[in-house]
């Protein structure tokens, strides 16, 4: 069994990660500690092999060093936290986007102001509150992976790859959405023009 160093304890405290929520992975193979962490619903581990860059041993459940890249803490928490899972659509680009947000309305506004995926007409199609929203989002993405399209756009002059966009029928998107959430949406009530556009 490993013991957290004073430096590690200070780091965890700084980033508001309770020590009792950090998994001791001492002596376990990577696949085993990741499996056990997922079973326990834990997000971070110590006692793993040191990272190459800084010789650190604090990792996310995905295996990333949080001392080298603290931004991964927020990314990992986002995966576990409750939130809204949504489907948005752009008629301009005939694209669907599955994402998560605290406020779907604000996220749609942000997508349009950024010109996400080259579109400025994003609208919410459906949304639902979900536990472990990031995990739910990932599952929907997996179910729609055959419909994923590679799209990039310029943000502040730099190209950005979009990893959450799909080109498929509204029915396919809703089926994946319903399968992974408590929602029971169908195309009834959705403007027929939108449904038809995504069948072309």
C-alpha positions in Angstrom: 0.0 0.0 0.0 1.3 3.4 -0.9 1.1 6.6 1.1 0.3 10.0 -0.4 3.1 12.4 -0.1 2.7 15.9 1.5 3.1 17.3 -2.0 0.3 15.1 -3.4 -2.0 15.9 -0.4 -1.4 19.6 -1.0 -2.2 19.2 -4.7 -5.4 17.3 -4.0 -6.4 19.9 -1.5 -5.7 22.7 -3.9 -7.9 21.1 -6.5 -10.7 20.1 -4.0 -10.2 16.4 -4.4 -11.1 14.5 -1.2 -8.2 12.2 -0.2 -10.8 9.4 0.6 -12.0 9.6 -3.0 -8.6 8.7 -4.4 -8.0 5.0 -5.2 -4.8 3.3 -4.0 -3.7 1.3 -7.1 -0.5 0.0 -5.5 0.6 -3.3 -7.1 -2.2 -3.5 -9.6 -1.9 -3.7 -13.3 -3.3 -0.8 -15.2 -6.3 -2.7 -16.6 -7.1 -3.9 -13.0 -7.0 -0.6 -11.3 -9.0 1.1 -14.0 -11.6 -1.8 -13.7 -11.8 -1.5 -10.0 -12.1 2.3 -10.0 -15.0 2.1 -12.5 -16.7 -0.4 -10.3 -16.3 1.9 -7.3 -17.2 5.1 -9.2 -13.8 6.7 -8.3 -12.2 9.2 -10.5 -8.5 9.5 -9.5 -5.8 7.1 -8.4 -2.3 7.1 -6.8 0.3 4.4 -6.4 0.5 3.8 -10.1 3.6 3.9 -12.3 5.1 7.3 -12.5 4.5 9.5 -15.6 7.5 10.1 -17.9 7.4 13.9 -17.8 7.4 14.6 -14.1 7.6 11.2 -12.3 4.1 11.8 -10.8 1.8 9.1 -9.7 -1.6 10.8 -9.5 -3.8 9.7 -12.4 -7.3 10.0 -13.7 -9.3 6.8 -14.2 -8.4 7.2 -17.8 -4.7 7.0 -16.9 -3.7 10.7 -17.4 -1.3 12.5 -15.1 -3.3 15.2 -13.3 -0.2 16.9 -11.9 1.2 17.5 -15.4 -2.2 18.4 -16.8 -4.6 19.7 -14.0 -7.1 20.5 -16.7 -7.9 16.7 -16.9 -9.4 17.0 -13.4 -12.3 19.1 -14.7 -12.6 16.9 -17.8 -12.8 13.8 -15.6 -15.3 15.4 -13.2 -17.4 16.5 -16.1 -17.6 12.8 -17.2 -19.1 11.8 -13.8 -21.2 14.8 -12.8 -25.0 15.2 -13.4 -26.0 17.5 -16.2 -28.1 17.9 -19.3 -27.4 15.7 -22.3 -28.7 17.3 -25.5 -29.0 16.8 -29.2 -28.6 20.0 -31.3 -29.0 20.4 -35.1 -27.8 22.7 -37.8 -29.8 22.9 -41.0 -27.0 24.9 -42.6 -24.5 22.1 -42.4 -27.0 19.2 -42.0 -25.2 18.1 -38.8 -26.4 16.8 -35.4 -24.4 17.3 -32.3 -24.6 15.3 -29.0 -23.2 17.1 -26.0 -23.6 17.9 -22.3 -24.1 21.2 -20.6 -25.2 22.8 -17.3 -27.4 25.1 -19.4 -28.5 23.9 -22.8 -29.7 27.4 -23.8 -26.3 28.9 -23.0 -24.4 26.1 -24.8 -26.5 26.6 -27.9 -25.7 30.3 -27.8 -22.0 29.6 -27.4 -22.0 27.1 -30.4 -23.6 29.8 -32.6 -21.2 32.6 -31.4 -18.2 30.3 -32.1 -19.6 29.1 -35.4 -19.0 25.6 -34.2 -18.4 23.1 -37.0 -18.9 26.0 -39.5 -22.5 26.6 -38.5 -24.2 29.5 -36.9 -27.8 28.2 -36.8 -27.6 25.5 -34.0 -30.8 24.8 -32.2 -31.6 22.3 -29.5 -33.6 19.3 -30.7 -34.0 17.5 -27.4 -32.4 17.4 -24.0 -32.7 15.5 -20.7 -31.2 15.7 -17.2 -28.9 12.7 -16.7 -26.7 11.3 -13.9 -23.1 10.8 -14.9 -23.8 12.9 -18.0 -20.4 12.6 -19.6 -20.6 8.8 -19.4 -24.1 9.0 -21.0 -22.8 11.3 -23.7 -19.9 8.8 -24.5 -22.4 5.9 -24.8 -24.6 7.9 -27.2 -21.5 8.8 -29.3 -20.5 5.1 -29.4 -23.9 4.1 -30.7 -23.7 6.8 -33.4 -20.1 6.2 -34.3 -20.9 4.9 -37.7 -22.4 8.3 -38.5 -19.6 10.4 -37.1 -18.2 13.0 -39.6 -14.9 14.8 -39.4 -15.4 18.5 -39.4 -13.1 21.4 -38.4 -13.6 25.1 -38.1 -11.4 28.1 -37.3 -11.5 29.6 -33.8 -9.3 32.6 -33.2 -7.5 31.8 -36.5 -6.7 28.2 -35.3 -8.3 25.0 -36.7 -10.4 23.1 -34.2 -11.6 19.5 -34.8 -15.2 18.7 -33.8 -15.5 15.3 -32.3 -19.2 15.4 -31.4 -21.0 15.8 -34.7 -22.9 13.3 -36.8 -24.8 13.0 -40.0 -27.7 10.6 -39.7 -31.5 10.6 -39.5 -33.3 12.2 -36.6 -34.8 8.8 -35.8 -31.3 7.2 -35.5 -30.2 10.0 -33.2 -33.3 9.8 -31.0 -33.0 6.0 -30.8 -29.5 6.3 -29.5 -30.5 9.1 -27.1 -33.5 7.1 -25.7 -31.4 4.0 -25.3 -28.9 5.7 -23.1 -31.2 8.0 -21.1 -34.6 8.0 -19.5 -36.0 9.9 -22.5 -38.7 8.5 -24.8 -38.6 10.9 -27.7 -39.7 10.2 -31.3 -40.1 12.3 -34.4 -43.7 13.2 -33.6 -43.8 16.9 -32.7 -40.6 17.6 -34.6 -41.0 19.9 -37.6 -41.3 17.6 -40.7 -38.9 19.9 -42.6 -36.2 19.1 -40.1 -36.9 15.4 -40.2 -36.9 15.3 -44.0 -33.7 17.4 -44.3 -31.8 14.8 -42.3 -33.1 12.0 -44.5 -31.6 13.4 -47.7 
